[in-house]
Amino acid sequence: MTPLEQLTQHRKSIDNFDAILIHTLAERFRKTKQVGLLKAEHDLPASDPSREKQQIERLRALAEQADLDPDFAEKFLEFVIREVIQHHKQAADRQS
């Protein structure tokens, strides 16, 4: 196999992983939307610092097991958490 063919093969694989990531994130956000609606209906806070800390610790450990930079994994999760909290706040505002 030529280097160009190898490169094409690697890129196809990367494209498949990108698709998996997008679909997985979409599923995750569908579930967190349900959580946000539940929180809004019961006047629960949008943010749960204790849960967020647990999730960061868990994700860092998973990253280490997967040979992924735990700092990167933490930054990624913090970004997702910020977005989820914004969605939860919006859901609470709509309930008001």
C-alpha positions in Angstrom: 0.0 0.0 0.0 1.4 3.4 -0.9 1.8 6.2 1.6 -1.1 8.1 0.0 -3.4 5.0 0.2 -2.4 4.6 3.9 -3.1 8.3 4.5 -6.5 8.0 2.8 -7.3 4.9 4.9 -6.3 6.7 8.2 -8.4 9.7 7.2 -11.5 7.5 6.5 -11.1 6.0 10.0 -10.8 9.4 11.5 -13.9 10.5 9.7 -15.8 7.5 11.1 -14.6 8.4 14.7 -15.7 12.0 14.2 -19.2 10.8 13.2 -19.3 8.6 16.3 -18.3 11.5 18.5 -21.0 13.8 17.0 -23.7 11.1 17.4 -22.6 10.3 20.9 -22.6 14.0 21.9 -26.1 14.4 20.4 -27.3 11.5 22.5 -25.7 12.9 25.6 -27.3 16.3 25.0 -30.7 14.7 24.5 -30.3 13.1 27.9 -29.0 16.2 29.6 -32.0 18.1 28.1 -34.3 15.7 30.0 -32.3 16.3 33.1 -32.6 20.1 32.6 -36.4 19.8 32.2 -36.6 17.7 35.3 -34.5 20.2 37.3 -36.6 23.1 36.0 -39.9 21.4 36.8 -38.8 20.8 40.4 -36.9 24.1 40.9 -33.5 22.4 41.2 -30.3 24.3 40.5 -28.9 24.1 37.0 -25.4 23.4 38.3 -24.3 20.6 40.7 -20.7 21.3 41.6 -20.4 18.0 43.6 -21.5 15.9 40.6 -19.3 17.9 38.2 -16.3 17.3 40.4 -17.1 13.6 40.5 -17.5 13.5 36.7 -14.2 15.3 36.1 -12.4 12.8 38.4 -14.0 9.9 36.7 -13.3 11.2 33.2 -9.6 11.9 34.1 -9.3 8.2 35.3 -10.9 6.9 32.1 -8.6 9.1 30.1 -5.5 7.7 31.9 -6.8 4.1 31.3 -7.3 5.0 27.6 -3.8 6.6 27.3 -5.4 10.0 26.6 -4.1 13.2 28.2 -6.3 13.7 31.3 -5.9 17.4 31.1 -7.4 17.4 27.7 -10.2 15.2 28.8 -10.9 17.5 31.7 -11.0 20.6 29.5 -13.3 18.8 27.1 -15.7 17.8 29.9 -15.6 21.3 31.4 -16.6 22.7 28.0 -19.5 20.2 27.8 -20.6 20.9 31.4 -20.7 24.7 30.7 -22.9 24.1 27.7 -25.2 21.7 29.6 -25.6 24.3 32.5 -26.5 26.9 29.9 -29.2 24.6 28.6 -30.5 23.9 32.1 -30.7 27.6 32.9 -32.6 28.2 29.6 -35.0 25.4 30.6 -35.5 27.0 34.0 -36.1 30.4 32.5 -38.8 28.9 30.2 -40.5 27.4 33.3 -40.7 30.8 35.0 
